[in-house]
Amino acid sequence: MGHLQQLIKFLLPEEGKFFDYLDGAAKAADDAAKLFAELTRAQGRDQQLILVERIR
């Protein structure tokens, strides 16, 4: 069991960095959700393509 714990500790980032990564991922997910919601209300193909590029 000790080797598994060492491997997990090696793979996980430092605690402070972990929460920075988590915060960044949450912000990216929130931004993407807003863009997808906006995409459902898009009027016409041109507006859809603009939003698709913003999502990328």
C-alpha positions as CSV (number, residue, x, y, z in Angstrom):
1,M,0.0,0.0,0.0
2,G,2.9,2.3,0.6
3,H,3.9,2.3,-3.0
4,L,0.5,3.3,-4.2
5,Q,0.4,6.2,-1.7
6,Q,3.8,7.4,-3.0
7,L,2.6,7.2,-6.6
8,I,-0.6,9.2,-5.8
9,K,1.5,11.8,-3.9
10,F,3.9,12.0,-6.9
11,L,1.0,12.5,-9.4
12,L,-1.0,15.1,-7.5
13,P,0.2,18.7,-7.6
14,E,0.9,20.6,-4.5
15,E,-2.2,21.5,-2.5
16,G,-2.1,25.2,-3.5
17,K,-1.6,24.4,-7.2
18,F,-4.4,21.9,-7.1
19,F,-6.9,24.5,-6.0
20,D,-5.6,26.9,-8.6
21,Y,-6.1,24.2,-11.3
22,L,-9.5,23.4,-9.9
23,D,-10.5,27.1,-9.8
24,G,-9.4,27.5,-13.4
25,A,-11.2,24.4,-14.6
26,A,-14.4,25.6,-12.9
27,K,-14.2,29.0,-14.5
28,A,-13.6,27.4,-17.9
29,A,-16.6,25.2,-17.4
30,D,-18.8,28.1,-16.4
31,D,-17.6,30.2,-19.4
32,A,-18.3,27.3,-21.8
33,A,-21.8,26.7,-20.3
34,K,-22.6,30.4,-20.9
35,L,-21.4,30.2,-24.5
36,F,-23.4,27.0,-25.2
37,A,-26.5,28.7,-23.7
38,E,-25.8,31.7,-26.0
39,L,-25.4,29.3,-28.9
40,T,-28.9,27.9,-28.4
41,R,-30.3,31.4,-28.8
42,A,-28.1,32.3,-31.8
43,Q,-30.0,33.7,-34.8
44,G,-28.6,32.4,-38.1
45,R,-25.6,30.4,-39.1
46,D,-23.2,33.4,-39.1
47,Q,-23.9,34.1,-35.4
48,Q,-23.5,30.4,-34.6
49,L,-20.1,30.2,-36.3
50,I,-18.9,33.2,-34.4
51,L,-19.9,31.5,-31.1
52,V,-18.4,28.2,-32.1
53,E,-15.0,30.0,-32.7
54,R,-15.3,31.6,-29.2
55,I,-16.0,28.2,-27.7
56,R,-12.8,26.7,-29.3
